[in-house]
Amino acid sequence: MKSDVLVIGSSAAGLVAATTAKRCYPEKKVVVVSRQPKTLVPCGIPYLFGALAKTDNDIMPVDKMFAGLGIELITGEVESVDREARQVTLADGKNIAYERLVLGTGSLPRQATFIAGAELKNVFYVPKDKVYLDGVLQQLENCQKIAVIGAGFIGVEVADELAQNDKQVTLIERLPTILPLAFDVDVASRVEQLLAERGVSVRTDVEVEHIGGSSAVDGVFLRDGSKIEADAVIMAVGYRPEVQLAQDAGLPISPLGFIRVDEYMRTEDPHIFAVGDCAEKRDFVTRKPVMTMLASTACAEARIAGMNLFGLSAIKTFNGTISIFSTAIGTTGIGIAGLTEKIAAEENFIYVTGAFEGIDHHPGTLAGTHKQYVKLVVGKESGVILGGEVYGGLSVGELINTIGIIIQSRMTVNGLLTAQLGTHPLLTASPAGYPLVKAAEDAAIKMR
């Protein structure tokens, strides 16, 4: 079988790479190989433990999308890549030739082999695997006390969903705060308090000694001598890039374990691109390699790869991840883009912060009004906005996207202070007290 563009993986990165390739090169034959016939919406996976209830409620209709665009979808496992012959071999023995190959092989949960008892029955992970998650959800029906180890985004979202599903949940984090790699303490502490109010028992600054039980889970023992009652454990200790296929093909792998790529998302082999969780990342501001694995970053990379497959554009490059992320706990949203204050200090930036707490509707007597806290990290000499964090209502998602564009455009505080922003009582904060602008004002005062 021959293809012009062959994409391995049908999750966010693979989906966008394939559809972008077809849009930019409609005459090319685009083929996608997916391990499973049904692709989960990756960001919806934590909600399977509560609101969505079953995996069939979290399916991306990639088959219909691809069929409508003339993209061929094959269910199968790619076992090897022959770079010289420019073809891949599937587990069933079939070969597919390519002109351009896009690797979107994603990531896998890190195995908690460093925790004794992690191999016991009822210790689960959170992969992008429908069959595995179907089994997890079924087994959790008979479990009432659940410990979630790791308080990153996945751990926090899963813990909250389980608690809303009438489970007794304990969230365990070895660092001093939850969401420790994403938010500064002033935002993380608010989320921790919110989780506690919603029924999640949060334990921070503690390490797991071992998971108890002879065959199945019977509690989690901490190094401070305490025991968490649990009949199931969910490991949320991070993810690692899935690069075995690329490594076996002789493609360079970075020290952090990602497939090496350039700003066009090309690997060392000019006929092979890599996008998404498996591809190397650099921070937009610091330029350092980072472990960021987000669907938003993956889709940006996939668009860039898809546009550059058969001809490079000097203005269509990936200049580093801004690490834009937002989530919601009930009706409260939190978001992050760019550098936190902690990272700015660690990287020795000369910076100031600006912060303001207001409300997201006006007047505040309107139903559904929520407090909105905005914090900006600003280069003191240049005034360039390096990062931002937001805590507020559900409008946070779009507000943090705005901050992300501000960072990517290297906008300054003065640019923000002179910007024209549309407002409406039911949709935004007051134009006279817009928290984003007021935070910029606070930073400007400190720059004098």
C-alpha positions in Angstrom: 0.0 0.0 0.0 1.2 3.5 -0.8 0.6 6.8 0.9 1.8 10.4 0.4 1.4 11.2 4.0 1.3 8.5 6.7 0.4 9.5 10.2 0.9 7.1 13.1 -1.6 7.9 15.9 -5.1 9.4 15.8 -5.2 11.3 19.1 -5.0 15.1 19.2 -1.6 15.4 17.4 -2.3 12.8 14.8 -5.8 14.1 14.1 -4.6 17.6 13.5 -1.5 16.6 11.5 -3.6 14.5 9.2 -6.4 17.1 8.7 -3.9 20.0 8.2 -1.9 17.9 5.7 -5.1 17.2 3.7 -6.1 20.9 3.8 -2.7 22.1 2.7 -2.0 19.4 0.2 -5.5 18.2 -1.0 -4.0 16.2 -3.9 -2.0 14.0 -1.5 -3.1 10.7 -0.2 -3.2 10.8 3.6 -3.4 7.6 5.7 -3.7 7.4 9.5 -2.8 4.3 11.5 -4.5 4.0 14.9 -4.0 1.2 17.5 -7.7 1.2 18.5 -10.8 1.7 16.4 -12.1 4.3 18.8 -10.0 7.3 19.9 -10.6 8.9 23.3 -10.8 12.6 23.8 -7.6 12.9 25.8 -8.6 15.9 28.0 -11.9 14.2 28.8 -10.4 11.1 30.3 -10.4 12.3 34.0 -14.1 12.9 33.7 -14.7 9.2 33.0 -14.3 8.8 36.7 -17.4 11.0 37.3 -19.4 13.1 34.9 -18.9 11.1 31.8 -19.2 7.7 33.6 -18.2 5.5 30.6 -15.6 5.7 27.8 -18.3 5.7 25.0 -19.1 9.2 26.2 -15.6 10.3 25.5 -15.0 9.3 21.9 -13.6 11.6 19.1 -15.4 10.7 15.8 -12.2 10.6 13.9 -13.5 8.0 11.5 -16.3 10.4 10.3 -14.0 13.4 10.2 -11.4 11.5 8.2 -14.0 10.0 5.8 -15.4 13.4 5.2 -12.0 14.7 4.2 -10.9 11.7 2.2 -8.4 10.5 4.7 -8.0 6.8 5.1 -8.0 5.3 8.6 -6.5 2.0 9.3 -6.7 0.1 12.7 -3.4 -1.6 13.4 -0.1 -1.6 15.2 3.0 -0.3 13.5 5.9 -2.5 14.5 8.8 -1.0 12.5 9.9 1.8 10.3 12.3 1.2 7.4 13.7 4.6 6.7 15.7 3.6 3.7 12.7 2.0 2.0 10.4 4.6 3.4 7.8 2.2 4.6 6.3 0.9 7.8 5.4 -2.7 8.7 2.2 -3.4 10.7 1.7 -6.3 13.2 -0.4 -8.2 10.6 2.6 -8.1 8.1 1.2 -5.4 5.8 3.5 -2.7 4.6 2.6 1.0 3.9 5.0 3.1 1.9 5.2 6.9 2.5 6.6 10.1 1.1 6.3 11.8 4.5 5.8 10.1 7.9 4.4 11.9 10.9 5.0 10.2 14.3 2.2 11.0 16.8 2.8 8.1 19.1 1.9 10.0 22.2 2.8 9.1 25.8 2.3 6.4 28.4 1.8 6.7 32.2 5.0 6.5 34.2 5.0 3.2 36.1 5.5 3.7 39.8 8.1 1.0 40.2 9.7 3.1 43.0 6.7 2.4 45.2 6.6 -1.0 46.9 3.2 -2.6 46.3 2.5 -0.8 43.0 2.0 -4.2 41.3 -1.0 -5.1 43.6 -4.5 -5.7 42.3 -6.6 -2.4 42.3 -3.6 -0.2 41.5 -4.5 1.7 38.4 -3.1 4.2 35.9 -4.7 6.7 33.5 -3.6 5.9 30.0 -5.3 7.0 26.7 -6.5 3.4 26.3 -10.2 2.7 26.0 -10.0 -1.0 26.7 -7.9 -0.6 29.8 -10.0 2.2 31.2 -13.2 0.2 30.7 -11.7 -2.3 33.0 -10.7 0.3 35.6 -14.1 1.8 35.7 -15.7 -1.6 36.2 -13.4 -2.5 39.0 -13.8 0.9 40.8 -17.5 0.3 41.1 -16.7 -2.1 44.0 -14.2 0.3 45.6 -15.2 3.1 48.0 -11.9 4.4 49.5 -9.6 5.6 46.8 -6.1 7.1 47.1 -4.8 9.2 44.2 -1.0 9.5 44.2 0.2 12.6 42.4 -1.5 16.0 42.5 -0.7 17.3 39.0 -3.6 18.2 36.7 -4.6 14.5 36.1 -4.5 13.7 39.8 -6.5 16.7 40.8 -9.2 16.2 38.1 -9.5 12.5 38.8 -9.7 13.0 42.6 -12.4 15.7 42.3 -14.5 13.6 39.8 -14.3 10.5 42.1 -15.3 12.6 45.1 -18.3 13.9 43.2 -19.1 10.3 42.4 -19.6 9.6 46.2 -16.2 8.0 46.7 -14.0 8.7 49.7 -10.9 10.2 48.1 -7.4 11.1 49.5 -5.1 13.0 47.2 -1.4 12.5 48.0 1.4 14.8 46.9 5.1 14.6 48.0 5.7 18.3 47.3 4.5 21.1 49.6 1.5 22.1 47.4 -0.8 20.5 44.8 -0.2 21.4 41.2 3.4 22.1 42.2 4.9 22.3 38.7 2.2 24.5 37.3 1.1 27.1 39.7 2.6 29.4 42.4 1.5 28.8 46.0 -1.0 31.7 45.9 -3.1 30.0 43.3 -2.4 26.4 44.3 -3.5 27.0 47.9 -6.8 28.3 46.6 -7.4 25.1 44.6 -6.4 23.0 47.6 -8.9 24.7 49.8 -11.6 24.3 47.1 -10.9 20.5 46.8 -11.2 20.1 50.5 -14.6 21.9 50.4 -15.7 19.5 47.7 -14.8 16.4 49.8 -11.3 15.5 48.8 -8.9 14.9 51.6 -5.6 16.5 50.5 -2.2 15.4 51.9 0.8 17.4 50.7 4.5 17.3 51.7 4.3 13.6 52.4 5.8 10.6 50.6 4.4 7.2 50.1 6.3 4.4 51.9 4.5 1.5 50.4 1.1 0.3 49.3 -0.3 -2.3 51.7 -1.9 -5.7 50.9 -0.9 -9.2 50.1 -2.7 -9.5 46.7 -5.0 -6.5 46.5 -4.7 -2.9 47.9 -5.2 -2.6 51.7 -4.2 1.0 52.5 -1.4 3.4 51.6 1.4 3.8 54.2 3.2 7.2 54.3 6.7 7.8 55.5 5.5 10.0 58.4 4.1 6.8 59.8 0.4 7.4 59.0 -1.9 5.1 56.9 -4.4 6.2 54.3 -7.4 3.8 54.2 -7.8 2.7 50.6 -9.1 -0.3 48.7 -7.9 1.1 45.4 -5.0 3.4 44.2 -4.8 5.5 41.1 -1.3 6.5 40.1 -1.0 9.9 38.6 2.8 10.3 38.7 3.3 11.6 35.3 3.8 10.4 31.7 6.7 9.5 29.5 7.0 10.0 25.8 6.3 6.9 23.7 9.4 6.8 21.5 10.2 3.1 21.0 9.2 3.0 17.4 11.4 6.1 16.6 14.3 4.7 18.7 14.2 1.4 16.9 14.3 3.2 13.6 17.5 5.0 14.7 16.1 8.5 15.2 17.9 10.6 17.8 16.2 10.8 21.2 16.8 13.8 23.5 18.2 13.5 27.1 14.6 13.9 28.4 13.4 11.0 26.3 11.7 12.8 23.4 12.2 12.4 19.7 14.5 15.1 18.5 12.9 17.7 16.2 13.6 21.1 14.8 11.3 24.2 14.6 9.5 22.7 11.6 8.9 19.5 13.7 11.3 17.5 11.4 13.4 14.7 12.9 16.9 14.0 11.7 15.3 12.2 8.8 13.8 15.0 6.5 11.0 12.6 5.5 9.9 12.0 9.1 8.2 14.5 11.4 7.2 14.0 15.1 4.4 15.9 16.9 2.7 15.8 20.3 3.7 14.1 23.5 6.5 12.1 21.8 8.2 15.1 20.3 10.9 17.3 21.9 9.7 20.5 23.6 11.5 23.7 24.5 10.1 26.5 26.7 9.0 29.6 24.8 10.6 32.0 27.3 13.6 30.1 28.8 14.5 28.1 25.6 15.3 25.1 27.7 14.1 21.6 27.1 10.9 20.8 29.1 8.7 17.9 29.9 5.5 19.7 28.9 2.9 17.4 27.4 -0.4 19.1 26.6 -3.0 18.6 23.9 -2.9 22.4 23.1 0.8 22.2 22.5 0.4 19.0 20.5 -2.2 20.6 18.2 0.0 23.6 17.5 2.9 21.3 16.6 0.7 19.2 14.4 -0.5 22.2 12.4 3.0 23.4 11.9 4.2 19.9 10.8 1.2 19.5 8.5 1.9 22.9 6.8 5.6 22.2 6.3 5.5 18.6 5.0 6.3 19.3 1.4 7.8 22.8 1.6 9.1 24.8 4.5 7.8 28.2 5.4 10.1 30.3 7.5 7.1 31.9 9.3 5.4 28.7 10.1 7.6 27.4 12.9 7.2 26.2 16.5 9.0 28.6 18.7 8.6 26.8 22.0 5.7 25.8 24.3 3.9 28.4 26.3 2.4 25.6 28.4 -1.1 27.0 28.3 -3.5 25.0 30.5 -6.8 25.5 32.2 -9.1 23.3 34.2 -12.2 23.6 36.3 -13.2 22.4 39.7 -17.0 22.7 39.8 -17.7 26.3 38.6 -14.2 27.5 39.5 -11.6 27.7 36.7 -7.8 28.0 37.0 -5.4 28.7 34.2 -1.7 29.1 33.6 0.4 30.3 30.6 4.1 30.9 30.4 6.4 31.2 33.5 5.3 31.1 37.1 7.0 33.4 39.5 8.9 30.4 41.0 10.4 29.5 37.6 11.2 33.1 36.8 13.2 33.3 40.0 14.9 30.0 39.5 16.0 31.0 36.0 17.3 34.3 37.3 15.0 36.6 35.4 14.8 40.2 36.6 11.1 40.5 37.0 8.2 42.0 38.9 4.7 40.6 39.5 1.4 42.3 39.2 -1.8 40.9 40.7 -5.4 41.9 41.2 -8.6 40.3 42.5 -11.9 41.5 41.1 -15.0 39.8 39.7 -15.8 38.3 36.4 -19.2 39.9 35.8 -20.5 43.4 36.5 -22.2 44.4 38.7 -21.3 41.8 41.3 -25.0 41.3 42.2 -25.5 39.4 38.9 -26.2 35.7 39.3 -23.2 33.5 38.7 -20.6 36.2 39.5 -17.3 34.8 40.6 -14.2 36.3 42.1 -11.4 36.6 39.5 -7.7 36.7 40.5 -5.1 37.5 37.9 -1.3 37.4 38.4 1.3 38.4 35.8 5.0 37.9 35.7 6.7 40.7 33.9 10.3 41.4 32.8 11.3 44.4 34.9 13.6 46.1 32.3 11.6 45.3 29.1 8.0 45.2 30.5 7.5 42.0 28.4 4.9 39.7 29.9 6.5 36.4 30.7 3.6 34.5 32.4 0.2 34.6 33.9 -2.0 32.7 36.3 -5.8 33.1 36.7 -8.3 31.8 39.3 -11.9 32.6 38.8 -15.1 31.5 37.1 -15.5 29.4 33.9 -14.4 32.3 31.7 -10.9 31.6 32.9 -10.3 29.3 29.9 -10.6 32.0 27.3 -8.8 34.6 29.5 -5.8 32.4 29.9 -5.8 31.8 26.1 -5.7 35.6 25.8 -2.7 35.8 28.1 -1.0 33.0 26.1 -1.3 35.1 22.9 0.0 38.1 24.8 3.1 36.1 25.8 3.6 34.6 22.4 3.4 38.1 20.8 5.9 39.4 23.4 3.5 42.1 24.4 4.5 44.5 27.1 2.7 45.9 30.1 2.3 49.2 28.2 0.8 47.4 25.3 -1.7 45.8 27.5 -2.5 49.1 29.4 -3.3 50.8 26.0 -5.2 47.8 24.6 -8.9 48.0 23.9 -10.9 45.2 25.4 -14.5 44.5 24.8 -16.7 43.9 27.9 -20.2 43.0 28.8 -21.9 42.6 32.2 -22.9 38.9 31.6 -19.6 37.9 30.0 -16.7 39.8 31.5 -15.4 42.0 34.3 -16.1 45.7 34.3 -14.0 47.8 31.8 -13.2 50.0 34.8 -12.0 47.1 36.9 -10.8 44.4 34.4 -8.5 42.2 36.5 -6.1 41.5 33.6 -5.6 45.3 33.1 -5.5 46.0 36.8 -2.8 43.3 37.3 -0.8 45.0 34.5 -1.2 48.4 36.3 0.1 46.8 39.5 3.2 45.5 37.7 3.7 48.9 36.0 3.9 50.6 39.4 6.6 48.2 40.5 8.6 48.8 37.3 9.2 52.5 38.1 
